Every structure is written in C-alpha cells, then in structure tokens.
Amino acid sequence: MIEKPGSKIAQYRNEGREEGRKEAELKIAKNLLKANNSVSFVARATELSEEEVSKLAAGMKD
C-alpha cells in the first residue's frame, strides 16, 4: 500500500513518532535529573522547556 502525504495513515504515523520522541525526551530528562544535573542543563540537552523540566523534577520528589 502506498501512503499518500497528508493521508490519515501518514498523519497517525507522524503523531505516533512525535509521541515516541516526546517519551524519549522525558526519559532522558529523568535520567539526567537523577544524575543531579541542573534544570537548565537538562532543558538545553533535551530541548524541553525549563518549565517542563522543573515540573518533571518536582514530580520525581514525590
């Protein structure tokens, strides 16, 4: 089956890839935080915002 750009299949595939990238970024961020790296360093390394990393760090303390 040939996938047409802009088709529903292509859209779902792209959404799945984006979700996978986001999950990977979060996993890497958690590991960097566990290694006692600063929020600003983790944000730069993962391209997440400092706000996202701060929330992640706060959630890990619970």
URMO-V639124 format. One record per backbone hydrogen bond with DSSP energy under -1.0 kcal/mol. NH is the residue of the N-H (numbers start at 1). CO is the residue of the C=O. If there is no record, write none. Layout:
BEGIN
nh={NH & NH}
co={CO & CO}
END
This chain:
BEGIN
nh={7 & 11 & 12 & 13 & 14 & 15 & 16 & 17 & 18 & 19 & 20 & 21 & 22 & 23 & 24 & 25 & 26 & 27 & 28 & 29 & 30 & 31 & 32 & 33 & 34 & 35 & 36 & 37 & 42 & 43 & 44 & 45 & 46 & 47 & 53 & 54 & 55 & 56 & 57 & 58 & 59 & 60}
co={4 & 7 & 8 & 9 & 10 & 11 & 12 & 13 & 14 & 15 & 16 & 17 & 18 & 19 & 20 & 21 & 22 & 23 & 24 & 25 & 26 & 27 & 28 & 29 & 30 & 31 & 33 & 32 & 38 & 39 & 40 & 41 & 42 & 43 & 49 & 50 & 51 & 52 & 53 & 54 & 55 & 56}
END
